[in-house]
Amino acid sequence: MAFDRSEVKDSVNNLAAGFCEAMRYFGDVSYAVLPRDMAHSLADLKKSFWSCVRSAVDKELEWIDERVAGGDRLREEWRQTCARQSTEGTGGPVN
């Protein structure tokens, strides 16, 4: 008993599309039950909140990139210090 992978894939895609459509409908209902001005105010509040979250995430991503760049810079400085000490023949610990 063999099954066709494309039929299974289509079936899963149809199920996912149906689920997304149901969630979209429930989202619409959650705003439809509110008075129009309240629904719009709530939407503005939620958009403002998520905008702040996005801004915080962007700042965190920038901070991570800066720390990685700083780590690369320090690593290169340490490598150069070690190379310089090995050519000078000091052989002592790095302070």
PyMOL Python script that loads the backbone (N, CA, C, O; Angstrom):
from pymol import cmd

cmd.read_pdbstr("""\
ATOM      1  N   MET A   1       0.854  -1.177   0.000  1.00  0.00           N
ATOM      2  CA  MET A   1       0.000   0.000   0.000  1.00  0.00           C
ATOM      3  C   MET A   1       0.892   1.229   0.000  1.00  0.00           C
ATOM      4  O   MET A   1       1.470   1.576   1.030  1.00  0.00           O
ATOM      5  N   ALA A   2       1.006   1.877  -1.119  1.00  0.00           N
ATOM      6  CA  ALA A   2       1.850   3.046  -1.275  1.00  0.00           C
ATOM      7  C   ALA A   2       0.998   4.303  -1.205  1.00  0.00           C
ATOM      8  O   ALA A   2      -0.194   4.288  -1.512  1.00  0.00           O
ATOM      9  N   PHE A   3       1.629   5.370  -0.801  1.00  0.00           N
ATOM     10  CA  PHE A   3       0.921   6.647  -0.772  1.00  0.00           C
ATOM     11  C   PHE A   3       1.695   7.654  -1.596  1.00  0.00           C
ATOM     12  O   PHE A   3       2.918   7.585  -1.715  1.00  0.00           O
ATOM     13  N   ASP A   4       0.970   8.568  -2.148  1.00  0.00           N
ATOM     14  CA  ASP A   4       1.554   9.607  -2.986  1.00  0.00           C
ATOM     15  C   ASP A   4       1.948  10.782  -2.092  1.00  0.00           C
ATOM     16  O   ASP A   4       1.108  11.360  -1.403  1.00  0.00           O
ATOM     17  N   ARG A   5       3.223  11.124  -2.111  1.00  0.00           N
ATOM     18  CA  ARG A   5       3.720  12.213  -1.248  1.00  0.00           C
ATOM     19  C   ARG A   5       3.047  13.548  -1.569  1.00  0.00           C
ATOM     20  O   ARG A   5       2.793  14.349  -0.669  1.00  0.00           O
ATOM     21  N   SER A   6       2.763  13.784  -2.829  1.00  0.00           N
ATOM     22  CA  SER A   6       2.130  15.055  -3.189  1.00  0.00           C
ATOM     23  C   SER A   6       0.715  15.141  -2.610  1.00  0.00           C
ATOM     24  O   SER A   6       0.269  16.222  -2.226  1.00  0.00           O
ATOM     25  N   GLU A   7       0.008  14.005  -2.546  1.00  0.00           N
ATOM     26  CA  GLU A   7      -1.327  14.014  -1.944  1.00  0.00           C
ATOM     27  C   GLU A   7      -1.239  14.306  -0.453  1.00  0.00           C
ATOM     28  O   GLU A   7      -2.054  15.057   0.084  1.00  0.00           O
ATOM     29  N   VAL A   8      -0.255  13.716   0.216  1.00  0.00           N
ATOM     30  CA  VAL A   8      -0.073  13.966   1.655  1.00  0.00           C
ATOM     31  C   VAL A   8       0.284  15.429   1.876  1.00  0.00           C
ATOM     32  O   VAL A   8      -0.252  16.078   2.774  1.00  0.00           O
ATOM     33  N   LYS A   9       1.202  15.950   1.044  1.00  0.00           N
ATOM     34  CA  LYS A   9       1.609  17.341   1.168  1.00  0.00           C
ATOM     35  C   LYS A   9       0.427  18.277   0.938  1.00  0.00           C
ATOM     36  O   LYS A   9       0.242  19.240   1.682  1.00  0.00           O
ATOM     37  N   ASP A  10      -0.369  17.999  -0.089  1.00  0.00           N
ATOM     38  CA  ASP A  10      -1.552  18.809  -0.363  1.00  0.00           C
ATOM     39  C   ASP A  10      -2.537  18.746   0.797  1.00  0.00           C
ATOM     40  O   ASP A  10      -3.136  19.756   1.166  1.00  0.00           O
ATOM     41  N   SER A  11      -2.702  17.568   1.362  1.00  0.00           N
ATOM     42  CA  SER A  11      -3.613  17.401   2.484  1.00  0.00           C
ATOM     43  C   SER A  11      -3.155  18.224   3.689  1.00  0.00           C
ATOM     44  O   SER A  11      -3.965  18.883   4.340  1.00  0.00           O
ATOM     45  N   VAL A  12      -1.861  18.183   3.980  1.00  0.00           N
ATOM     46  CA  VAL A  12      -1.312  18.957   5.094  1.00  0.00           C
ATOM     47  C   VAL A  12      -1.451  20.448   4.819  1.00  0.00           C
ATOM     48  O   VAL A  12      -1.821  21.210   5.711  1.00  0.00           O
ATOM     49  N   ASN A  13      -1.158  20.872   3.589  1.00  0.00           N
ATOM     50  CA  ASN A  13      -1.303  22.285   3.230  1.00  0.00           C
ATOM     51  C   ASN A  13      -2.739  22.748   3.356  1.00  0.00           C
ATOM     52  O   ASN A  13      -2.994  23.857   3.827  1.00  0.00           O
ATOM     53  N   ASN A  14      -3.690  21.905   2.939  1.00  0.00           N
ATOM     54  CA  ASN A  14      -5.107  22.258   3.068  1.00  0.00           C
ATOM     55  C   ASN A  14      -5.509  22.369   4.529  1.00  0.00           C
ATOM     56  O   ASN A  14      -6.259  23.270   4.905  1.00  0.00           O
ATOM     57  N   LEU A  15      -5.014  21.460   5.348  1.00  0.00           N
ATOM     58  CA  LEU A  15      -5.311  21.504   6.780  1.00  0.00           C
ATOM     59  C   LEU A  15      -4.745  22.770   7.401  1.00  0.00           C
ATOM     60  O   LEU A  15      -5.422  23.439   8.181  1.00  0.00           O
ATOM     61  N   ALA A  16      -3.495  23.103   7.056  1.00  0.00           N
ATOM     62  CA  ALA A  16      -2.860  24.311   7.583  1.00  0.00           C
ATOM     63  C   ALA A  16      -3.605  25.557   7.127  1.00  0.00           C
ATOM     64  O   ALA A  16      -3.813  26.477   7.918  1.00  0.00           O
ATOM     65  N   ALA A  17      -4.008  25.600   5.865  1.00  0.00           N
ATOM     66  CA  ALA A  17      -4.751  26.748   5.347  1.00  0.00           C
ATOM     67  C   ALA A  17      -6.091  26.886   6.058  1.00  0.00           C
ATOM     68  O   ALA A  17      -6.512  27.996   6.386  1.00  0.00           O
ATOM     69  N   GLY A  18      -6.756  25.766   6.296  1.00  0.00           N
ATOM     70  CA  GLY A  18      -8.030  25.805   7.024  1.00  0.00           C
ATOM     71  C   GLY A  18      -7.854  26.304   8.449  1.00  0.00           C
ATOM     72  O   GLY A  18      -8.663  27.087   8.946  1.00  0.00           O
ATOM     73  N   PHE A  19      -6.794  25.847   9.103  1.00  0.00           N
ATOM     74  CA  PHE A  19      -6.520  26.291  10.470  1.00  0.00           C
ATOM     75  C   PHE A  19      -6.241  27.788  10.492  1.00  0.00           C
ATOM     76  O   PHE A  19      -6.761  28.504  11.347  1.00  0.00           O
ATOM     77  N   CYS A  20      -5.423  28.264   9.556  1.00  0.00           N
ATOM     78  CA  CYS A  20      -5.108  29.698   9.492  1.00  0.00           C
ATOM     79  C   CYS A  20      -6.360  30.523   9.235  1.00  0.00           C
ATOM     80  O   CYS A  20      -6.540  31.592   9.818  1.00  0.00           O
ATOM     81  N   GLU A  21      -7.219  30.020   8.363  1.00  0.00           N
ATOM     82  CA  GLU A  21      -8.465  30.726   8.072  1.00  0.00           C
ATOM     83  C   GLU A  21      -9.351  30.794   9.316  1.00  0.00           C
ATOM     84  O   GLU A  21      -9.969  31.825   9.580  1.00  0.00           O
ATOM     85  N   ALA A  22      -9.416  29.712  10.073  1.00  0.00           N
ATOM     86  CA  ALA A  22     -10.210  29.700  11.312  1.00  0.00           C
ATOM     87  C   ALA A  22      -9.644  30.694  12.319  1.00  0.00           C
ATOM     88  O   ALA A  22     -10.403  31.414  12.967  1.00  0.00           O
ATOM     89  N   MET A  23      -8.334  30.744  12.457  1.00  0.00           N
ATOM     90  CA  MET A  23      -7.709  31.679  13.392  1.00  0.00           C
ATOM     91  C   MET A  23      -7.951  33.125  12.948  1.00  0.00           C
ATOM     92  O   MET A  23      -8.196  34.003  13.775  1.00  0.00           O
ATOM     93  N   ARG A  24      -7.881  33.358  11.653  1.00  0.00           N
ATOM     94  CA  ARG A  24      -8.151  34.693  11.108  1.00  0.00           C
ATOM     95  C   ARG A  24      -9.604  35.096  11.428  1.00  0.00           C
ATOM     96  O   ARG A  24      -9.870  36.236  11.809  1.00  0.00           O
ATOM     97  N   TYR A  25     -10.524  34.154  11.268  1.00  0.00           N
ATOM     98  CA  TYR A  25     -11.934  34.437  11.559  1.00  0.00           C
ATOM     99  C   TYR A  25     -12.119  34.776  13.038  1.00  0.00           C
ATOM    100  O   TYR A  25     -12.799  35.748  13.367  1.00  0.00           O
ATOM    101  N   PHE A  26     -11.522  33.989  13.930  1.00  0.00           N
ATOM    102  CA  PHE A  26     -11.649  34.261  15.365  1.00  0.00           C
ATOM    103  C   PHE A  26     -11.008  35.604  15.720  1.00  0.00           C
ATOM    104  O   PHE A  26     -11.498  36.313  16.600  1.00  0.00           O
ATOM    105  N   GLY A  27      -9.918  35.952  15.041  1.00  0.00           N
ATOM    106  CA  GLY A  27      -9.324  37.274  15.252  1.00  0.00           C
ATOM    107  C   GLY A  27     -10.259  38.385  14.828  1.00  0.00           C
ATOM    108  O   GLY A  27     -10.383  39.397  15.518  1.00  0.00           O
ATOM    109  N   ASP A  28     -10.922  38.199  13.689  1.00  0.00           N
ATOM    110  CA  ASP A  28     -11.900  39.191  13.219  1.00  0.00           C
ATOM    111  C   ASP A  28     -13.049  39.317  14.210  1.00  0.00           C
ATOM    112  O   ASP A  28     -13.496  40.422  14.516  1.00  0.00           O
ATOM    113  N   VAL A  29     -13.525  38.181  14.709  1.00  0.00           N
ATOM    114  CA  VAL A  29     -14.641  38.183  15.666  1.00  0.00           C
ATOM    115  C   VAL A  29     -14.248  38.926  16.940  1.00  0.00           C
ATOM    116  O   VAL A  29     -15.056  39.657  17.512  1.00  0.00           O
ATOM    117  N   SER A  30     -12.987  38.732  17.386  1.00  0.00           N
ATOM    118  CA  SER A  30     -12.560  39.379  18.639  1.00  0.00           C
ATOM    119  C   SER A  30     -12.610  40.901  18.540  1.00  0.00           C
ATOM    120  O   SER A  30     -12.798  41.580  19.550  1.00  0.00           O
ATOM    121  N   TYR A  31     -12.443  41.445  17.333  1.00  0.00           N
ATOM    122  CA  TYR A  31     -12.572  42.893  17.162  1.00  0.00           C
ATOM    123  C   TYR A  31     -14.001  43.289  16.812  1.00  0.00           C
ATOM    124  O   TYR A  31     -14.431  44.391  17.153  1.00  0.00           O
ATOM    125  N   ALA A  32     -14.742  42.418  16.140  1.00  0.00           N
ATOM    126  CA  ALA A  32     -16.115  42.738  15.733  1.00  0.00           C
ATOM    127  C   ALA A  32     -17.053  42.879  16.922  1.00  0.00           C
ATOM    128  O   ALA A  32     -18.035  43.616  16.842  1.00  0.00           O
ATOM    129  N   VAL A  33     -16.773  42.187  18.023  1.00  0.00           N
ATOM    130  CA  VAL A  33     -17.660  42.257  19.183  1.00  0.00           C
ATOM    131  C   VAL A  33     -17.486  43.563  19.947  1.00  0.00           C
ATOM    132  O   VAL A  33     -18.312  43.897  20.796  1.00  0.00           O
ATOM    133  N   LEU A  34     -16.421  44.304  19.655  1.00  0.00           N
ATOM    134  CA  LEU A  34     -16.184  45.585  20.322  1.00  0.00           C
ATOM    135  C   LEU A  34     -16.795  46.721  19.510  1.00  0.00           C
ATOM    136  O   LEU A  34     -16.946  46.607  18.294  1.00  0.00           O
ATOM    137  N   PRO A  35     -17.145  47.815  20.181  1.00  0.00           N
ATOM    138  CA  PRO A  35     -17.559  48.998  19.419  1.00  0.00           C
ATOM    139  C   PRO A  35     -16.397  49.453  18.527  1.00  0.00           C
ATOM    140  O   PRO A  35     -15.229  49.257  18.861  1.00  0.00           O
ATOM    141  N   ARG A  36     -16.740  50.062  17.390  1.00  0.00           N
ATOM    142  CA  ARG A  36     -15.736  50.423  16.382  1.00  0.00           C
ATOM    143  C   ARG A  36     -14.579  51.245  16.965  1.00  0.00           C
ATOM    144  O   ARG A  36     -13.415  50.917  16.738  1.00  0.00           O
ATOM    145  N   ASP A  37     -14.891  52.303  17.710  1.00  0.00           N
ATOM    146  CA  ASP A  37     -13.812  53.158  18.233  1.00  0.00           C
ATOM    147  C   ASP A  37     -12.948  52.407  19.241  1.00  0.00           C
ATOM    148  O   ASP A  37     -11.738  52.622  19.300  1.00  0.00           O
ATOM    149  N   MET A  38     -13.556  51.535  20.029  1.00  0.00           N
ATOM    150  CA  MET A  38     -12.792  50.753  20.994  1.00  0.00           C
ATOM    151  C   MET A  38     -11.896  49.737  20.275  1.00  0.00           C
ATOM    152  O   MET A  38     -10.755  49.514  20.682  1.00  0.00           O
ATOM    153  N   ALA A  39     -12.409  49.131  19.221  1.00  0.00           N
ATOM    154  CA  ALA A  39     -11.619  48.167  18.456  1.00  0.00           C
ATOM    155  C   ALA A  39     -10.396  48.846  17.841  1.00  0.00           C
ATOM    156  O   ALA A  39      -9.296  48.293  17.858  1.00  0.00           O
ATOM    157  N   HIS A  40     -10.594  50.042  17.301  1.00  0.00           N
ATOM    158  CA  HIS A  40      -9.477  50.767  16.691  1.00  0.00           C
ATOM    159  C   HIS A  40      -8.479  51.235  17.753  1.00  0.00           C
ATOM    160  O   HIS A  40      -7.269  51.205  17.526  1.00  0.00           O
ATOM    161  N   SER A  41      -8.984  51.664  18.905  1.00  0.00           N
ATOM    162  CA  SER A  41      -8.091  52.072  19.986  1.00  0.00           C
ATOM    163  C   SER A  41      -7.276  50.885  20.503  1.00  0.00           C
ATOM    164  O   SER A  41      -6.079  51.010  20.760  1.00  0.00           O
ATOM    165  N   LEU A  42      -7.921  49.761  20.647  1.00  0.00           N
ATOM    166  CA  LEU A  42      -7.216  48.560  21.082  1.00  0.00           C
ATOM    167  C   LEU A  42      -6.154  48.152  20.065  1.00  0.00           C
ATOM    168  O   LEU A  42      -5.041  47.777  20.433  1.00  0.00           O
ATOM    169  N   ALA A  43      -6.505  48.229  18.793  1.00  0.00           N
ATOM    170  CA  ALA A  43      -5.543  47.895  17.738  1.00  0.00           C
ATOM    171  C   ALA A  43      -4.353  48.849  17.781  1.00  0.00           C
ATOM    172  O   ALA A  43      -3.211  48.414  17.637  1.00  0.00           O
ATOM    173  N   ASP A  44      -4.604  50.145  17.978  1.00  0.00           N
ATOM    174  CA  ASP A  44      -3.507  51.111  18.074  1.00  0.00           C
ATOM    175  C   ASP A  44      -2.616  50.825  19.272  1.00  0.00           C
ATOM    176  O   ASP A  44      -1.393  50.930  19.182  1.00  0.00           O
ATOM    177  N   LEU A  45      -3.228  50.463  20.394  1.00  0.00           N
ATOM    178  CA  LEU A  45      -2.467  50.118  21.591  1.00  0.00           C
ATOM    179  C   LEU A  45      -1.583  48.893  21.351  1.00  0.00           C
ATOM    180  O   LEU A  45      -0.407  48.879  21.714  1.00  0.00           O
ATOM    181  N   LYS A  46      -2.168  47.871  20.738  1.00  0.00           N
ATOM    182  CA  LYS A  46      -1.402  46.660  20.457  1.00  0.00           C
ATOM    183  C   LYS A  46      -0.275  46.924  19.470  1.00  0.00           C
ATOM    184  O   LYS A  46       0.825  46.394  19.633  1.00  0.00           O
ATOM    185  N   LYS A  47      -0.533  47.734  18.451  1.00  0.00           N
ATOM    186  CA  LYS A  47       0.505  48.066  17.480  1.00  0.00           C
ATOM    187  C   LYS A  47       1.631  48.858  18.144  1.00  0.00           C
ATOM    188  O   LYS A  47       2.805  48.647  17.840  1.00  0.00           O
ATOM    189  N   SER A  48       1.272  49.765  19.045  1.00  0.00           N
ATOM    190  CA  SER A  48       2.274  50.543  19.765  1.00  0.00           C
ATOM    191  C   SER A  48       3.134  49.627  20.635  1.00  0.00           C
ATOM    192  O   SER A  48       4.355  49.772  20.673  1.00  0.00           O
ATOM    193  N   PHE A  49       2.501  48.691  21.327  1.00  0.00           N
ATOM    194  CA  PHE A  49       3.232  47.741  22.164  1.00  0.00           C
ATOM    195  C   PHE A  49       4.207  46.922  21.333  1.00  0.00           C
ATOM    196  O   PHE A  49       5.381  46.806  21.686  1.00  0.00           O
ATOM    197  N   TRP A  50       3.726  46.353  20.230  1.00  0.00           N
ATOM    198  CA  TRP A  50       4.589  45.499  19.403  1.00  0.00           C
ATOM    199  C   TRP A  50       5.680  46.311  18.712  1.00  0.00           C
ATOM    200  O   TRP A  50       6.754  45.785  18.422  1.00  0.00           O
ATOM    201  N   SER A  51       5.409  47.588  18.447  1.00  0.00           N
ATOM    202  CA  SER A  51       6.434  48.455  17.888  1.00  0.00           C
ATOM    203  C   SER A  51       7.562  48.654  18.903  1.00  0.00           C
ATOM    204  O   SER A  51       8.738  48.659  18.539  1.00  0.00           O
ATOM    205  N   CYS A  52       7.200  48.817  20.167  1.00  0.00           N
ATOM    206  CA  CYS A  52       8.209  48.946  21.225  1.00  0.00           C
ATOM    207  C   CYS A  52       8.994  47.651  21.383  1.00  0.00           C
ATOM    208  O   CYS A  52      10.210  47.679  21.573  1.00  0.00           O
ATOM    209  N   VAL A  53       8.315  46.535  21.305  1.00  0.00           N
ATOM    210  CA  VAL A  53       9.003  45.240  21.392  1.00  0.00           C
ATOM    211  C   VAL A  53       9.976  45.099  20.232  1.00  0.00           C
ATOM    212  O   VAL A  53      11.116  44.679  20.427  1.00  0.00           O
ATOM    213  N   ARG A  54       9.538  45.443  19.032  1.00  0.00           N
ATOM    214  CA  ARG A  54      10.403  45.362  17.852  1.00  0.00           C
ATOM    215  C   ARG A  54      11.621  46.257  18.032  1.00  0.00           C
ATOM    216  O   ARG A  54      12.739  45.859  17.706  1.00  0.00           O
ATOM    217  N   SER A  55      11.409  47.469  18.553  1.00  0.00           N
ATOM    218  CA  SER A  55      12.512  48.391  18.789  1.00  0.00           C
ATOM    219  C   SER A  55      13.505  47.801  19.787  1.00  0.00           C
ATOM    220  O   SER A  55      14.717  47.903  19.592  1.00  0.00           O
ATOM    221  N   ALA A  56      12.998  47.189  20.850  1.00  0.00           N
ATOM    222  CA  ALA A  56      13.877  46.571  21.845  1.00  0.00           C
ATOM    223  C   ALA A  56      14.656  45.413  21.236  1.00  0.00           C
ATOM    224  O   ALA A  56      15.842  45.243  21.521  1.00  0.00           O
ATOM    225  N   VAL A  57      14.005  44.626  20.411  1.00  0.00           N
ATOM    226  CA  VAL A  57      14.688  43.508  19.743  1.00  0.00           C
ATOM    227  C   VAL A  57      15.758  44.031  18.795  1.00  0.00           C
ATOM    228  O   VAL A  57      16.860  43.484  18.741  1.00  0.00           O
ATOM    229  N   ASP A  58      15.445  45.082  18.049  1.00  0.00           N
ATOM    230  CA  ASP A  58      16.436  45.670  17.141  1.00  0.00           C
ATOM    231  C   ASP A  58      17.655  46.168  17.914  1.00  0.00           C
ATOM    232  O   ASP A  58      18.790  45.967  17.483  1.00  0.00           O
ATOM    233  N   LYS A  59      17.419  46.819  19.062  1.00  0.00           N
ATOM    234  CA  LYS A  59      18.531  47.296  19.892  1.00  0.00           C
ATOM    235  C   LYS A  59      19.359  46.115  20.397  1.00  0.00           C
ATOM    236  O   LYS A  59      20.588  46.180  20.405  1.00  0.00           O
ATOM    237  N   GLU A  60      18.708  45.060  20.810  1.00  0.00           N
ATOM    238  CA  GLU A  60      19.419  43.872  21.291  1.00  0.00           C
ATOM    239  C   GLU A  60      20.260  43.260  20.179  1.00  0.00           C
ATOM    240  O   GLU A  60      21.400  42.858  20.412  1.00  0.00           O
ATOM    241  N   LEU A  61      19.710  43.185  18.978  1.00  0.00           N
ATOM    242  CA  LEU A  61      20.465  42.646  17.851  1.00  0.00           C
ATOM    243  C   LEU A  61      21.680  43.515  17.526  1.00  0.00           C
ATOM    244  O   LEU A  61      22.756  42.995  17.232  1.00  0.00           O
ATOM    245  N   GLU A  62      21.508  44.836  17.578  1.00  0.00           N
ATOM    246  CA  GLU A  62      22.642  45.739  17.362  1.00  0.00           C
ATOM    247  C   GLU A  62      23.705  45.515  18.432  1.00  0.00           C
ATOM    248  O   GLU A  62      24.897  45.475  18.126  1.00  0.00           O
ATOM    249  N   TRP A  63      23.275  45.368  19.694  1.00  0.00           N
ATOM    250  CA  TRP A  63      24.201  45.165  20.798  1.00  0.00           C
ATOM    251  C   TRP A  63      24.995  43.870  20.595  1.00  0.00           C
ATOM    252  O   TRP A  63      26.205  43.834  20.819  1.00  0.00           O
ATOM    253  N   ILE A  64      24.312  42.828  20.176  1.00  0.00           N
ATOM    254  CA  ILE A  64      24.987  41.548  19.932  1.00  0.00           C
ATOM    255  C   ILE A  64      26.027  41.708  18.826  1.00  0.00           C
ATOM    256  O   ILE A  64      27.159  41.248  18.972  1.00  0.00           O
ATOM    257  N   ASP A  65      25.653  42.355  17.725  1.00  0.00           N
ATOM    258  CA  ASP A  65      26.603  42.572  16.630  1.00  0.00           C
ATOM    259  C   ASP A  65      27.822  43.370  17.100  1.00  0.00           C
ATOM    260  O   ASP A  65      28.954  43.055  16.733  1.00  0.00           O
ATOM    261  N   GLU A  66      27.588  44.393  17.906  1.00  0.00           N
ATOM    262  CA  GLU A  66      28.699  45.203  18.418  1.00  0.00           C
ATOM    263  C   GLU A  66      29.604  44.387  19.331  1.00  0.00           C
ATOM    264  O   GLU A  66      30.825  44.532  19.273  1.00  0.00           O
ATOM    265  N   ARG A  67      29.022  43.526  20.178  1.00  0.00           N
ATOM    266  CA  ARG A  67      29.834  42.703  21.081  1.00  0.00           C
ATOM    267  C   ARG A  67      30.661  41.680  20.304  1.00  0.00           C
ATOM    268  O   ARG A  67      31.815  41.419  20.643  1.00  0.00           O
ATOM    269  N   VAL A  68      30.060  41.103  19.259  1.00  0.00           N
ATOM    270  CA  VAL A  68      30.800  40.143  18.436  1.00  0.00           C
ATOM    271  C   VAL A  68      31.957  40.849  17.733  1.00  0.00           C
ATOM    272  O   VAL A  68      33.064  40.313  17.673  1.00  0.00           O
ATOM    273  N   ALA A  69      31.711  42.046  17.203  1.00  0.00           N
ATOM    274  CA  ALA A  69      32.779  42.816  16.560  1.00  0.00           C
ATOM    275  C   ALA A  69      33.864  43.166  17.574  1.00  0.00           C
ATOM    276  O   ALA A  69      35.053  43.086  17.263  1.00  0.00           O
ATOM    277  N   GLY A  70      33.466  43.551  18.777  1.00  0.00           N
ATOM    278  CA  GLY A  70      34.443  43.837  19.827  1.00  0.00           C
ATOM    279  C   GLY A  70      35.244  42.605  20.195  1.00  0.00           C
ATOM    280  O   GLY A  70      36.451  42.694  20.419  1.00  0.00           O
ATOM    281  N   GLY A  71      34.590  41.459  20.259  1.00  0.00           N
ATOM    282  CA  GLY A  71      35.294  40.206  20.542  1.00  0.00           C
ATOM    283  C   GLY A  71      36.291  39.866  19.447  1.00  0.00           C
ATOM    284  O   GLY A  71      37.398  39.411  19.734  1.00  0.00           O
ATOM    285  N   ASP A  72      35.907  40.083  18.191  1.00  0.00           N
ATOM    286  CA  ASP A  72      36.832  39.848  17.078  1.00  0.00           C
ATOM    287  C   ASP A  72      38.046  40.764  17.174  1.00  0.00           C
ATOM    288  O   ASP A  72      39.177  40.342  16.934  1.00  0.00           O
ATOM    289  N   ARG A  73      37.797  42.023  17.528  1.00  0.00           N
ATOM    290  CA  ARG A  73      38.889  42.996  17.652  1.00  0.00           C
ATOM    291  C   ARG A  73      39.842  42.588  18.776  1.00  0.00           C
ATOM    292  O   ARG A  73      41.060  42.613  18.598  1.00  0.00           O
ATOM    293  N   LEU A  74      39.285  42.210  19.940  1.00  0.00           N
ATOM    294  CA  LEU A  74      40.131  41.776  21.050  1.00  0.00           C
ATOM    295  C   LEU A  74      40.912  40.516  20.700  1.00  0.00           C
ATOM    296  O   LEU A  74      42.098  40.410  21.011  1.00  0.00           O
ATOM    297  N   ARG A  75      40.257  39.575  20.064  1.00  0.00           N
ATOM    298  CA  ARG A  75      40.926  38.339  19.680  1.00  0.00           C
ATOM    299  C   ARG A  75      42.122  38.632  18.782  1.00  0.00           C
ATOM    300  O   ARG A  75      43.186  38.034  18.940  1.00  0.00           O
ATOM    301  N   GLU A  76      41.943  39.554  17.838  1.00  0.00           N
ATOM    302  CA  GLU A  76      43.033  39.929  16.928  1.00  0.00           C
ATOM    303  C   GLU A  76      44.155  40.632  17.701  1.00  0.00           C
ATOM    304  O   GLU A  76      45.334  40.382  17.453  1.00  0.00           O
ATOM    305  N   GLU A  77      43.784  41.505  18.632  1.00  0.00           N
ATOM    306  CA  GLU A  77      44.809  42.163  19.453  1.00  0.00           C
ATOM    307  C   GLU A  77      45.595  41.136  20.259  1.00  0.00           C
ATOM    308  O   GLU A  77      46.820  41.226  20.338  1.00  0.00           O
ATOM    309  N   TRP A  78      44.913  40.163  20.858  1.00  0.00           N
ATOM    310  CA  TRP A  78      45.592  39.130  21.639  1.00  0.00           C
ATOM    311  C   TRP A  78      46.504  38.291  20.742  1.00  0.00           C
ATOM    312  O   TRP A  78      47.619  37.943  21.131  1.00  0.00           O
ATOM    313  N   ARG A  79      46.021  37.972  19.541  1.00  0.00           N
ATOM    314  CA  ARG A  79      46.830  37.183  18.616  1.00  0.00           C
ATOM    315  C   ARG A  79      48.106  37.938  18.253  1.00  0.00           C
ATOM    316  O   ARG A  79      49.192  37.359  18.207  1.00  0.00           O
ATOM    317  N   GLN A  80      47.962  39.236  17.995  1.00  0.00           N
ATOM    318  CA  GLN A  80      49.134  40.036  17.650  1.00  0.00           C
ATOM    319  C   GLN A  80      50.099  40.147  18.827  1.00  0.00           C
ATOM    320  O   GLN A  80      51.314  40.095  18.636  1.00  0.00           O
ATOM    321  N   THR A  81      49.574  40.300  20.033  1.00  0.00           N
ATOM    322  CA  THR A  81      50.419  40.367  21.225  1.00  0.00           C
ATOM    323  C   THR A  81      51.178  39.065  21.410  1.00  0.00           C
ATOM    324  O   THR A  81      52.377  39.077  21.686  1.00  0.00           O
ATOM    325  N   CYS A  82      50.482  37.938  21.257  1.00  0.00           N
ATOM    326  CA  CYS A  82      51.138  36.632  21.398  1.00  0.00           C
ATOM    327  C   CYS A  82      52.195  36.437  20.319  1.00  0.00           C
ATOM    328  O   CYS A  82      53.277  35.925  20.605  1.00  0.00           O
ATOM    329  N   ALA A  83      51.903  36.834  19.096  1.00  0.00           N
ATOM    330  CA  ALA A  83      52.864  36.692  18.002  1.00  0.00           C
ATOM    331  C   ALA A  83      54.088  37.571  18.246  1.00  0.00           C
ATOM    332  O   ALA A  83      55.216  37.153  17.988  1.00  0.00           O
ATOM    333  N   ARG A  84      53.867  38.779  18.738  1.00  0.00           N
ATOM    334  CA  ARG A  84      54.970  39.702  19.021  1.00  0.00           C
ATOM    335  C   ARG A  84      55.849  39.151  20.140  1.00  0.00           C
ATOM    336  O   ARG A  84      57.076  39.214  20.066  1.00  0.00           O
ATOM    337  N   GLN A  85      55.206  38.608  21.181  1.00  0.00           N
ATOM    338  CA  GLN A  85      55.974  38.056  22.301  1.00  0.00           C
ATOM    339  C   GLN A  85      56.754  36.817  21.879  1.00  0.00           C
ATOM    340  O   GLN A  85      57.874  36.604  22.343  1.00  0.00           O
ATOM    341  N   SER A  86      56.185  36.011  21.020  1.00  0.00           N
ATOM    342  CA  SER A  86      56.898  34.799  20.598  1.00  0.00           C
ATOM    343  C   SER A  86      58.090  35.146  19.719  1.00  0.00           C
ATOM    344  O   SER A  86      59.101  34.445  19.750  1.00  0.00           O
ATOM    345  N   THR A  87      57.991  36.220  18.931  1.00  0.00           N
ATOM    346  CA  THR A  87      59.134  36.609  18.107  1.00  0.00           C
ATOM    347  C   THR A  87      60.195  37.306  18.945  1.00  0.00           C
ATOM    348  O   THR A  87      61.378  37.243  18.611  1.00  0.00           O
ATOM    349  N   GLU A  88      59.796  37.968  20.026  1.00  0.00           N
ATOM    350  CA  GLU A  88      60.758  38.625  20.900  1.00  0.00           C
ATOM    351  C   GLU A  88      61.433  37.612  21.818  1.00  0.00           C
ATOM    352  O   GLU A  88      62.496  37.876  22.381  1.00  0.00           O
ATOM    353  N   GLY A  89      60.796  36.439  21.961  1.00  0.00           N
ATOM    354  CA  GLY A  89      61.380  35.373  22.782  1.00  0.00           C
ATOM    355  C   GLY A  89      61.205  35.582  24.272  1.00  0.00           C
ATOM    356  O   GLY A  89      61.959  35.005  25.056  1.00  0.00           O
ATOM    357  N   THR A  90      60.237  36.387  24.694  1.00  0.00           N
ATOM    358  CA  THR A  90      60.061  36.587  26.124  1.00  0.00           C
ATOM    359  C   THR A  90      59.513  35.329  26.784  1.00  0.00           C
ATOM    360  O   THR A  90      59.967  34.921  27.853  1.00  0.00           O
ATOM    361  N   GLY A  91      58.552  34.736  26.141  1.00  0.00           N
ATOM    362  CA  GLY A  91      58.001  33.476  26.645  1.00  0.00           C
ATOM    363  C   GLY A  91      57.264  33.604  27.957  1.00  0.00           C
ATOM    364  O   GLY A  91      56.754  32.601  28.456  1.00  0.00           O
ATOM    365  N   GLY A  92      57.181  34.781  28.540  1.00  0.00           N
ATOM    366  CA  GLY A  92      56.495  34.959  29.829  1.00  0.00           C
ATOM    367  C   GLY A  92      55.005  35.106  29.631  1.00  0.00           C
ATOM    368  O   GLY A  92      54.518  35.222  28.507  1.00  0.00           O
ATOM    369  N   PRO A  93      54.289  35.101  30.740  1.00  0.00           N
ATOM    370  CA  PRO A  93      52.824  35.243  30.657  1.00  0.00           C
ATOM    371  C   PRO A  93      52.451  36.659  30.213  1.00  0.00           C
ATOM    372  O   PRO A  93      53.193  37.616  30.433  1.00  0.00           O
ATOM    373  N   VAL A  94      51.293  36.761  29.590  1.00  0.00           N
ATOM    374  CA  VAL A  94      50.771  38.043  29.147  1.00  0.00           C
ATOM    375  C   VAL A  94      50.060  38.684  30.307  1.00  0.00           C
ATOM    376  O   VAL A  94      49.204  38.058  30.933  1.00  0.00           O
ATOM    377  N   ASN A  95      50.398  39.925  30.610  1.00  0.00           N
ATOM    378  CA  ASN A  95      49.739  40.648  31.718  1.00  0.00           C
ATOM    379  C   ASN A  95      48.722  41.593  31.197  1.00  0.00           C
ATOM    380  O   ASN A  95      48.068  42.286  31.975  1.00  0.00           O
TER     381      ASN A  95
END
""", "prot")
cmd.dss("prot")
cmd.show_as("cartoon", "prot")
cmd.util.cbc("prot")
cmd.orient("prot")
